[in-house]
């Protein structure tokens, strides 16, 4: 530590705090494990071992040319779990990280996981098509995200951060410093992985993965999330996961990990300690 090496020789940066019943935190796009720091600190102080890592291509992890599909990303998660020796873990994914949770549960049988959490998650399926009429238009991923990253990714980060935290449309605005911190984390990501991951989280259908959730699962989502709309994600996931608990944060945006920090911390502690 703080690095583990994947089967395809990629260095993954791992933060491993505290001791006790383990909680693994998977970050959103285009950020890194630091986006979990407030919650990781609270969980560790409450007596948990907390593991958070930078996805390949992001933060301090290696930036390979490929491997940004969810099968490979779930294999990376399996390597982190194996090399840290974690068992009986609570596995929580934020936004894009929710997809890694879903694919790990199906592809790796949820090995070592006893509880799961999906926060502002892309699960069940984002892309709008005939089977998913409440999804997101393909043009959003291609024209509003990928094309803007290629044109001016730093300008895009500034605009995306405001949407992420609901600036201008919710009643809990964040500080300029929070927006700048978002931009700094995003700037650490490699452009190839960043682009490929838009295809991964935007086009992957996780509905076939939902039956693999055989552990207690908490789903948390903001009703005013304009980045990952609640209908094709959290509500559809809750309908497809047996005995899932859906908690809707009324009026909260995508980045409710900041705008509703204390409430989310309390809910994550309740999940981990139940």
N, C-alpha and C positions, 0 to 999 in steps of 0.2 A: 504494500500500500504506500502511497495513495493510488497506484495504478494497478489494474489487472490487464492481462493480455487475452484477447479473444482467440478463437480457433483460427481465424484468418489474419492473426498477427496485428490487430489494432489495439492500441493502448487506450483504455477506458479509465478516466479519472474518477475516483471513488472517495466520497466523504463518509467516514464511519465514526459516529459519535455515540457516547454513552454505553450503557449496558442494560440488559434486561430483555423483555419480550421484544423481538425485532419488528421494526416498521421500515419498509422500503418505499422510497418516494421517487416517482418518475416525473420529470419536468415536461413543460409544454414547449411548443415551437414559437419563436426561434431562440429560446432562452437556454439556461443551464441549471445545474443543481442549486446554485445560489438563490434562485427564485423561491426555493423552499425554506430558506434559512430561518425565518421567524417561527414557522411551524416545527421545523426540525429541532430547534432549540427548546421549544416548549415540550415536545415529546420526550427529548432526552432528559430534560430536567424533571419530568414526571416519572422517570425510571425505565425508559425504553432505549434499546439500541436502535439508532436511526442511521440508515444507509441511503444516501442520495448520490447519484452519479451523473456525469455529463454524457449524454447520448453521443455515439460516434458522429463526428462531423461538427460537434457543438462544444462550446466552452473550451476546456483544457484537454479534451480527448483528441485522439488522432483524427485526421481528415482524409480517409481513404477515398478513392474515386467512386467506389460502389458499395453496396450493402445497405442501402437505405430503404429496403422493403421491410415489411413487418415480420416476415419469417426470420430474416437475419437479425433484426432488432430484438426479437424475442429470444433468439439464441444468445445475443449479448447479455440479456437479462439473466438467462440461465447460467451463463458463465460467472456473472457477478454473484449470484446466489450460491453457486458451487464453491467459488474461490473464497468467499467470506464465511462459508460454513453455516449459513443461515438455515434454520428450520422453524416451523410454526410461525411464519411471518404474516404480518398484515401488509398487503401490497396495494399501494395507492398510486393511481396515475392521473395527472392533470392534463387536460386537453389532448394533445397528441399522445401523451403518455398513457392515456386510457386504452389506446389501441394496443400498446405493448402488453398491458395487463390482459386484455382479451385474448390476444394471440398466444401469450404464455399459457393461459389456462387451457387452451385447446391443443396447442402444439406440444407443450411439455407437461400436460396433465396437471397443471397447477402444483407441481412438486414443491414442497416446502411452504406452501401458502395455506393459511387457515381462515383468512378473512380478506376481502377485497374492497377497494374504494375507487369510484370513478368521479372525478371532480371536473366540472366544465368539459367533459370528455367528448371526443369525436365519435365514440361508440354510441349508436349502432352503425349508422351509415349516413354520410354527408351528401354525396352526390345526388342531385335531382335526376331521376329517370322515371320510367313508367311504373316501376315498382316502389318508388320513393318520391311521391309527388310533393312532399313538404321539404325536400332537400334543397341544396344550394346549387344554383346554376353553374354550369361548367365555366362560363365566362368569368366568374368571380376568381376562380383558381388560376385561369390562364391569363386574363387581361388585367385584373385588379391586383393580383399578387405576383405571379411569376414575371410578367412583362415589366412590372414596376421595379422588381428586384433587379432585373437585368439593366434597366434604364438608370436607376439611382437608388440603390438599396438603402443607403443611409437616410435619404429623404423618405423612403417608404417606411423605415422603422419609426420615424417621428410621427407619421400619420397613423400607422397601425397601433402604436402605443396608446394614442388617445382613444381609438375605438375599443381597444382591449380593456381599458379601465373605465369606459363610459364617460369620458370627458364631454361635457355639453349635453348629456341626456340622462344622467342619474343625479341623485342628490348627495352623493358621497364622493366629491371630487378628490383626486389624489394631487399631491404636490408636484411641482415641476421637477423636483429631485427624483421622485419615483419614476417619472417619464424618462429622465436622463439615465437612470439606472437600467431601465428596460433597454434603452438604446445601446448602452455599453455592453450589456450581456448579449444582445443580438449581434453586435459588431464582432463578437468573438467567434461566431459561427462561420464555417466555410461555405462559400457560395454554392458549390456543387451539392453538398449535402442539404443545404437549405432548399434549393430548388427541387431536388428529388423527393424530399420529405413532403412538399406540398402535394405531389402526386400520391404519395403514400397515404397521408391522412385524408386527402380530399377524395380519393377514388376507392379506397379499400372498404369492402362490404364486410362488416363484422357480424352481421346477423347469423351466419352459420357458426360463429364462435360462442354465441350466447348460451347454448345449452351446457357448455363446458364449465360455466360458473356453478360449481356445486358447493360453494362456501358462502357464508353470510356476506352479503354485498350491499354497501351503502352507496347510493348515487346522489350527488349534490350538483345542482345546476341553477344558474340565475335565470329568472324569467325574462330579463331584458338583455340577454346575451345576443349581441349582433354579430359576433365572430363565429360562434358555433350555436346556431338556433336550437332551442330546447326540444322542439317536436321530433326531428329525425334522430336526435341524439339521446338525451336522457330519458325522455318519455318512451321512446321506442325500445331503449335498452331495458328499462324497468318492466316493460310488458313482456320481454323475452327472457329475462333472467328469473329463475324460480326463487321466490321468497326475497326478492330485492326490496330494499327500502329506499324510496325516492323522497328526497328532501329538496323542495324548491325554495330558493332564496328569492322572495318577491322583489322585483325591481333591480336586482343586481346584474352587473355586466359579466363579461367573460372572466376578467381578472378579479374575481371575488376573493381570491387568496389575499389580496391587498384591501379591497374595499369592504370586505366582511371578514377581516382577518381573525378577530377574536371569536366570532361565531364558528368559523371553519375550524379553528384550533380546538374549540370545545367539542365539535362533532367528531373530529379525527381522534381526539383522546377517548371519546365515548366508544368509538369503533374499536380502537386498539385495546381498550381495557375491558371490553364486554366479555 
